[in-house]
Each structure stands twice: as structure tokens, then as C-alpha cells.
Amino acid sequence: MPDVSDTAEFLDPDASRAYLRSWKQDVEATAARAQAMAEQLQRLRTTATDDNGLAEVTIDSSGVLLDLKLTDRIHRYGPDAVARAVMSALREARQTAARRAHDIAVETMGADSLSARTTAERMRQQLERPDSAPEAPGDRG
């Protein structure tokens, strides 16, 4: 972007037009990157399985459960253990989604971008909020 900090340069019509053209191009490029980031985040899907292989969950970028698959192994466990397995897989999926959202923001907006940092932090807070995946009753070990 041309430097117009010098008053004489700023008052020069050609220099001012060049500055405004450059500024407009920067704004348009930033808007295009933000749109690309939003589209990638909208398509984000994350799947995770609990450590015992009882439950597999798939969530969207908001942490909403899209799919739940339970294996036949659940018949060997009580309902509390199955509930803990589902919640464990859900927590893992949300943590993975938060990391992936951060990566998407940095890849599209740049590591130094305030927009990238803000978006990634908000998504992390949304996906990893304490009430997003509460412990099942008796989930203390």
C-alpha cells in the first residue's frame, strides 16, 4: 500500500487515488479470505471414538451431534459405561474440531490476523465450553 503519511503526498490526487485503490484491494482480499474461512468452517465435520471403541460420534462446526454409532460391544457394559463412552467421544470430537477450526482460521486469514485469532478463540470457547459435554452420572473413574 502506498505511503500517504506525508501531507504533500496525501494531497497529491494521483498518490491519493493509488492509496485508495490499494486500500480497496486489501479490503477485498481480506473479505475473500474471510468468506473462504466461513465456508470451510461451515463444512467442518469431526468424528471421534471413545478409548474403548464403544461409541463413535460425528459433530458439525458448532459441536452439534450429527451421527452416533454404537458397536455391539455395548451389550457387555452397563448403561452408565455406555453413556460415559458417548460423552468421551463427544468431548474428543469437540476438542479436535476446535483445533481444526484454529488451523482453518490461520490457513485462510494468516497467523498474524486478528480475525483469525478471534474466530479461533470463539470457536474454541463454543466447542470446549464446560457445559458442552457434561460428565455422565458416576463418571469419576
N, C-alpha and C positions, 0 to 999 in steps of 0.2 A: 504494500500500500504506500503510495507517495506520502512524503512527509510535508504537512502543511502547518507545522508549528511556527514557522517564520511568517510574520504578518504580511510581508510583501508577497511571499509565495502564496499565502492563503487568498489574498486579494486578486491574484492573477487568475483570470477566468479559465484559461487552459489548465492550469495546475489544479484549480478547484474542481473542474469537470473530471479530470483524471482521478482525483481523490475520490469523488463521489462514485465514479464507475467502479473503482477498485473496492470501495466500501460495499457497494451493491453486490458485486461478485462474491465478496466474502460472506455477506448475509445469505445469498442464495446457496452457496456451497454448504454453509452451516445448516440451513433448512433442509437441504437434500440429505445430509448426513443424519440429521435428527429423524427425518422420515424413514430412512433405511433402518435406523436403530429401532424405531417404533414397530416397523413391520417385522423385524427379526424377533423382537420381544413378544409380539403377538403370536408368532408361530412357535415359540418355545414350548417344548413338551419334555418332561423329565420322568424317567422310570427308575424305580429303586426297589430292591428286595430286602427283606429283613435278614439278619445274620443266620437264622435257622432255616431259611428257604420256605417259610410257610406262606408268606404274602408278598405280592408284587403290586405296587401302585404306580399309576401314571397321573401326573398333575399338569396343569397349564401354567402359564407365566404368573398367574395370580395365586397359585397354590391350591386351586380348586381340583378336587379329585375327579379325574376323568374315567379311570378304569381301576378295578380291583380284581386281582386274580388270586385265588386261594388254591394251594396244592392239596392233594389227597392226604398229605401228612397231617393236616389239621385234625383229622379224626383221632389222632393219638394224643391230642392235647386238650386241655380244658378251655372253656370259653375265655377266661382271663388271659391265658397264654396266647390265644389267637388274637385277642384284642391288642395285647402288647405288641405282637408281631406286626399287625397292621399299622399301629401308631409309630413303631420304629421305622418301618419302611416309608411312611409319610414324612417323618422328620428328615430322614436321609434324602428323600426326593426334594424337599423344600430347601435343604442346605445346598444340594447340588444345583438346583435352579437359581439360587441366589448367586452362587459362584459363576454360573454360566451367564446370568444377566450382567454381572460385572464385566465379564470378558467381552460380551456383545457391546456394551456401552463404550469400553475402552477401544475396541477394534474399530468401531464406526465413528466415534467422536474424537478419539485421541486421548492419550493418557493424561495430558495436561488440561483437559476440558473440564470446566466447572459443571457443565451439563452432564457429562459422563459420570462424574463423581456423585452428583446429586441424584441422578437417576438410579445408579447402582446402589447407593445408600438407602434410598426409599424402598427399592425392591427388596433389599436385604432385610430391612425392618419389617416389611409386609410379610415376607416369606418365613422369616425366622422369629417372628413375634412369639412370646412365651405362650400365648393362648391359642396359637395356630395348631398345635398338635399336643394337647394335654395328655398327661400320662393316664393310662388305663388304671382302674382301681387295682390296688395291690402291686403296681409297677415300681417296686422299690428294691427288687433283687431277689 
